[in-house]
């Protein structure tokens, strides 16, 4: 069986959650199927600037076909139109214009799917939000599997243009029960075949927190944020809360940031940006050294970094306004959540003052991870799902 994974960015130095989800899943399913990736030449999700070389390359054994975007995103034009469609009366045609500006505007990749739709058994589209999924899923819906990675409170998911997208594909693969329930309610699409499967985490065997501390000269206690550093991920609120907390408590606690930034990071003695660090460069050394992981994003679906923290017995502190993150905390008993500064302070005080509580939460997180997100469980679920789809296809052809 031959699978094509379609995602907006792909690479070892691409740190987005959906993109990482796509890459690790592609690499694991390649053990059982012929897997290829269709993507763009972009590294930057804001501009979609062509940076990777167009053509085909192998990444960890996977054939990756890259296509150039025809134009970069004009952030001023995109922002102006976004303001209108999210706040004012508008028509479907304006939503379609918004999708083209959202990008990545890559008609060549869409044309490739059209020209090669008979060469693949299934096309697997990642995230509902972008041009590639919106237009690509229409070409061969009977072969299209959809992993929407959609936070229930996203503004875009309320737009009219997505109504048919969630009712077109052969099947939908949800990341959490909460996501499935939210999407079924929004799009009335419970008749579409579906399954809820998370994603696994690959933990290196050689992990040493002291190696990280020596490398960066950090010997104080710290909390850790991993991901894109941008306002949409809740980072500005995190900075405000953290600086206020340290000022009020006279604390020497450090906030370590690991990821690429698209916003100004405050110049503060206790905020330490490390930039992007891959798995091979010591990412898990940093997680091993932290007191806890913080996830301030109000819009998440699954959150791979949370699963990584759970797998390493680290407690978490998350934005309680995000249903998916709160769901993880309530079901794992491995983290706390906050919705304002006072709750942030109270939760952080409790976690930092009680090492035994952190240890118990860490053990709870590991147990939760082992029960739901090991690669053995994820791979088995996918194999069974493909078997079910193929059986249905065979029965339909009789």
Residue, then its C-alpha position, 0 to 999 in steps of 0.5 A: x500500500x502506498x501513502x502520500x502525506x500532505x503537510x505545509x512544511x516538513x523537515x528536521x528543523x521544522x518544529x511545529x506540532x502538526x509538522x512534527x506529528x506528520x514526520x514521526x507518523x510517516x517514519x513509523x508507518x514506513x515500516x509497514x507501507x510505502x510512504x512519501x511526503x508532499x510538501x512545500x519549500x517553506x520553513x517559515x509558516x508566516x511568510x511561506x518563503x521558498x527556502x528548501x530546494x525544490x524537488x525530491x530528497x530523502x529524510x530519515x528514509x522517507x521520499x519528500x517531494x517539495x513544491x515551490x509556493x507561487x507567492x509569499x504571504x502578504x501579512x498586511x493584506x492577510x491581516x486586513x482580510x482576517x480582521x474583516x472575516x472574523x469580525x464583520x459581515x462577509x461572503x463565502x468568496x471573501x473566505x476563499x480569498x482568505x484561504x488563498x492568502x493563508x497559503x501556502x499558495x502552492x498550485x503545483x502540489x495540488x496539480x501533482x495530486x491531480x496528476x498522480x491520484x491513481x498512484x497512491x492508495x491514500x492521501x493523508x492530509x494534515x491540519x484543516x487550516x491551510x490551502x493544501x488541505x482545502x484544495x487537495x482533499x477535493x481531488x480524490x475525496x474517496x482516497x483522502x484521510x484527514x487528520x484535522x488537528x483542530x482546536x475547538x476554540x479556533x476562530x477559523x473553524x467557525x468559517x463557512x468554507x470549512x463546512x464541506x471539508x469536514x464532510x468530504x474525506x473517506x475518513x477522519x483521524x482525530x487526535x483526542x476524544x474532545x476534538x472528535x466531539x467538538x468537530x462532530x457537533x460543529x459539522x454534523x459529520x458523525x457519519x464519516x468513518x473515523x477513529x481517535x488515535x494520538x501519536x507516539x513519542x520517540x525518547x532517546x536512550x542517552x539523556x543527561x540533564x547535566x550535559x545540558x546544564x554544562x553546555x548552557x551554564x544553567x544551574x538554577x531551577x527552571x520551567x520550560x516552554x517548547x514551541x514557536x515563540x509567538x503571541x498566538x501561542x500565548x507567549x506574551x501572556x506567559x512572559x507577563x505572568x512570569x516577570x510579575x511572578x518573579x518580581x512579586x516573589x523575589x524568585x530566581x526561577x528561570x524561564x527557558x524557551x526552546x523554539x524559533x521566535x516570531x515575536x520580541x522576547x523580553x530582555x530579562x535576566x531570568x528569561x533564557x531563549x535557547x533557540x530551536x534544539x532538535x531531538x539529536x541536539x539535546x532536546x530531551x536533555x533540556x526536558x530532563x533538567x526542568x522542574x516542569x513544562x509550561x504550555x500557555x497556548x489557548x489553541x491546541x489539539x493534542x500538544x506533542x510537547x505535553x506527551x514528551x513531558x509525560x513520557x519523561x515523568x515531568x509535571x505540566x502547567x497549562x492554559x486552562x482556556x484550552x480544552x485539549x490541554x485541560x483534558x490531558x491534565x484532568x485525565x492524567x492527574x499529571x498537571x495543573x491549569x490556570x486561566x489568569x495570573x492569580x491561578x498561575x501564581x498559585x499553581x506555580x507556587x504549589x508545584x515548585x514548593x513540593x518536590x514530592x507532588x511533582x514526582x507523583x504527578x510525573x509518575x501519573x503522566x508516565x502511566x497516562x502516556x504508556x496507556x495511550x501514546x506508546x508507538x506500539x499502541x499507535x501503530x497497532x491502531x493505524x494498522x487496524x484502521x487501514x485494514x478496516x478501510x480496505x475491507x470496506x473498499x473490497x466489499x464496496x467493489x463486489 
